[in-house]
């Protein structure tokens, strides 16, 4: 995306400007937020001391989940372009993620990007950031929660719409019984995907809940379910590495089920090319990380709010199949798709 260069500023502000800024903070409680917390009040500005903007991106990913490497790479690319000092932190435990947001608030960063996989847990920390005058944008999870939480913007995929698109595609493929594998219980985005599939798929849809941090257990659980119910002819996973585990499970169970998935990485590209996975739904995590960080720079330096603060900026869904996988393969090989 094309963005204007940051406004030039001298390394030292005039004494009168510094005094005015101090008086504003002490006497009138100036903030980059208005009364509604969405930037309708005072004009946003870069750091008064002329230093680099500091941004924290706080995600809910667990250890070893390669999906978040893509988000981080996108965020780092935007930070490098915008000369931002970026901190990336992630924790799959909702309480721990909330504390990471509070840490960023205490550190007085200039902006926070956060995922809302479990929106209720983020409600308090986001409110604290708003009270501190720190702009917060959302990404990846929480498309139905970002506005009630008071976030400025949101970048991600409408998971319900994506799920419904998968349901339609399964109908076109003549599938009859789908197993939707949920690797993180209580994650609103994952639940929305499976619910979307069930809404439009004409066949039967069952959910299987697994512990996503233990890949051996994931493979075992899918294998056991396939052996238990041979009518399952489609396994739908909600992350690229889980699709690869499902492929292994299909072989171990001697099942004839096909595998489809949400999300993409370089190993999944090979699986689609080889026919082991029918298709992947790409929500472009690199783009989500990039846009979230760049949005905070744009807001701080030029007052821009993507989507006007009333509509999300959608990064997906897009289907990657054997027919078009070559178009994204080289980007996946470099670790950005």
N, C-alpha and C positions, 0 to 999 in steps of 0.2 A: 504494500500500500504506500502511496506517496504521502509524505508528511512534510510540513514546513520545518526548516531548521530552527533550533531553539533560539530565542531572542538573545542577542549579544548582551553581556553585562560585564561591567568592570569588576576587578577583584575587590574593590573597596567602595562601598556606597558612601555618598556624601553624609556628613554628620547629621544634617537636618533630616535626611530620609531615615536614618537609623533611629533618631529620637522620635520621629513620627510613628515608626513601626512599634517602638516600645510603648509609647503612650496609647496606641490603638489596642495593643494586647492587654495592658493594665487597666485601662479605663472603660473600654467598650467591648472587650472580649471578642475581638475580631476573629473570624474563622473563614476558611474557604467554603464552608457550608452555610446555607441559609437556614431558616427555621425548620424547613422540612427535611434537612439533612441531605439534600440532593443538589447542592450547588446553586441555589437560586438567589443566594445572598451576595456576600462580598466576592469580589473578583478573585479567581484562583491566581496563584503566583508561584514562581520557582523559589528556591531557598534564598532568603534575604542576604545570606552571607556570600552568595555567589558560588557556593560549593556544589558538588554533585548531588543530585536528588537521590534519596535512599528509598528503595522499594523492597517490600517483603512479599514473597509469594508463599502462601501456606496451603498445602494440599492434604488430602486424606489418604494418599497411597501408602501401601504397606511395603516392607522391605522386599527387594527382589522383583518388584513389578516394573517391567521394562517400559510399560506405557508412560510412566511418569518421567522416564529419561527423555522421552520425546517432548513432553510439556516443558521440562527444564531447559532443553536445548533451544526451543523457541523463545522462552523467556530470556535466556542468556543472549540470544542473537539481538533481540530488541534492546536489551540493556546495553550491549556493546554499541549499537547504533546511536542510542540516545545518551550515551555517557552516564548511565545510571549505575549506582552501587546496589547490586541485587543480592538479596538473601533468599535462598530457597530452603524451605523446611517442610517436612511431611510426616504425618503420623496417622495410622489407620484407626487408632483409638480416638473417639470423638472428644473425650475430655482432654486428652493430651493435645489434640489439634487446637482446641479452644485455648489452651494455655500458651501455645505457640503464637496465636494471634495476640493474646494479652502481652506476651513478651515484646512483640513488634510495637504495640501501643506504648509500652513503657520505654522502649528504645527511641520513641518519637520519630519514627520513620515518616517519610513524606507521602507514602501511599501503600495500600495493602491490597493484594489480589488473593482471593480465598475461594475454595471450593465448598459447596454446601451439600455434601452428601447426606449429612444429618443436620438439617437446618436448625432444629431446636437447640442443639448444642452450641451453634454459632451465634445465636441471637444475642446473648449477653456480651461476648467479645466484640461483635460488630457495633453494638450500641456504644460500647466504651470508646471504640475508635472514632465514631461519629462525634461523641461529646468532646473528644480531644482534637477535633477538626481535621482528622485524617481521612482522606477520600478512600473508599473501599469499592472495588469492582469484583464481580464474580466470574467464575469460569468452570466449565466442565460439568458440574453437578449443581442442581438447584434452580432450574429454569422456572419453576413455579413458586420459588421462595425468594428470589433475589429482590423483587420489588417490595414485598412486605417487610423484608429485613432492612430496607433503606439503602441498598447498594446503588451506586451510580449507573453501572452498566453490567451487562452479562454477555459472555462469549461461550458458545457451546452448541450442542445439538439438542433438539427437542426429542427426548428419548421416547416419548409416547408415539410421536410421528414415525420415528425410526423403527420402532417395534412393529407398528402397523404395516410399514413398508416390507418388513421381513415376512410378516404373515401373508401378505399378498404374494410375495415371491415364492413362498413355500407352496401356496395353492397352485401357482403356475408350474411348479416342479412336481406336482401330483403327490406331495407328501400327505400322510394320513395321521401320524402320531408323532408329535414333537416333544422332546425333553428339553426344557429351558434350565440351564445350569447357572444358579446364582452363587457367586463366590464371596459375597459379603452381605450377611444378613442385616437388614435395616437400611441399606443404602437406597435412597429414594430413586436414584437414576437407574439402578439395576432392576428394581421392582417395576419401574415404568416400562422398561424394555420388554420384559416378559409379559406384562399386562397388555402392551400394545400388540405383541404377537398373538396373544389369545383373542384379542378383540377382532382381528381380521382373518385369522386362520380358520378355515372351514373344518379342519380336523380336530383332533384332541391335543390339548396342551397340558403337560404336567411340569411343575417346578421341582428341581432338585437342589437343595441347599448344601453347599460344601464349604470347607474351611480353605479359603483361597491362599493362605500363607503356607499351606502344606501340600505341595504338588503331588506327592506320593499318595496322600489321602484323597485328593481330587480324582486322580486316575482310578484308584480303587473303588471309590463311590460310584463313578460313572460305569465302570465295568460291571459292578454288582447289579446296578439297575438294569443294564442292557441284558444281562443274563436272566434277570428276574422277569423281564417283560420283552419278549422278542417282537412284539408288535411295534415297538418304537423304531421308526424309520428315519428320524431326523434328530440330531443332537445340536441344539443351539447354545453356544457359549457366549459369554459377555466380555471376553477379553482374549487377545491373541494367544497368549501362552496356554490358556485353558482349552482353546481349540486344538492345539497340538497334543495336549494331554488326552483330549477326547478321541483324537485319531488313534492314539495308542490303545485307548480303552476299547474302541470298536474292534481292533485287531485281536486284543486279548479275549474279548467276549465272543468272538466268532460271529459278530453281528453284521447285518447288511445295512445298518444305518449310515446315512450320510452326515457330514458335519458342516455346519455353517457358523459364522461368528460375527460378533461386533468387534471392531478395532483391528489394527493392522501393525505388523512389524516386519522386519526383513525375513525372519524365519517363516512367518505366515505367508509372505509373498511366494516363497518357494513351494509351500504346501498348496497354494491356489494354483500355481503354475503346473504342479505335478498332479493335480486332480484330487489330492487327499482332502482338501477343503473346497466346498462348492463356491462359496463367496464370503466376502468380508464387508462389513458396513464401516466405512471410514469416517470418523468424526473429526479427523485432522488435529490431534493433540498438540503438535508443534505449533500450529496456527493459533490454537487457544492460548498457549503460553505467551506467544509473541504478541498477540493483540491485547491481552490483559495488561502486560507491562507497558506496551506502547501507548495504550489508552491513558494510563496514569501520567505518563510524560506529556501527552497532548493536553490532558486536563490541567495539569500544573503549569504548563508553559503557554497554553493558548485558550484554556477554558472550554475545550471541545468535549462533548459527550456523545459517543456513538449510540445510534438508535434514539437519540433525544431523551434517554432516560426512561422511555416508555415501552421500548421494544427490544428484545434480545438480538444480538448479532449471531446468526446461525453459521456454524462451521461444518454442518453435515445435515442429513446423511448422504453419503455417496457409496454406491455399490462397486466393489472391486471383484471382478470375475476373471476366469481364465481368458476371456476375450479381450479384456482391457488392462490386465495386470502389468503388461510390459510398459505401459505409460508411467507407472509409479515405481517400477522396480529399481531404477537407478537412484531415486531419492531414498527409497527404503534401504538400499545398500549403504548409503552414506549416513543412515541413522536419523533422517528427518521425516520419514513417513512410516 
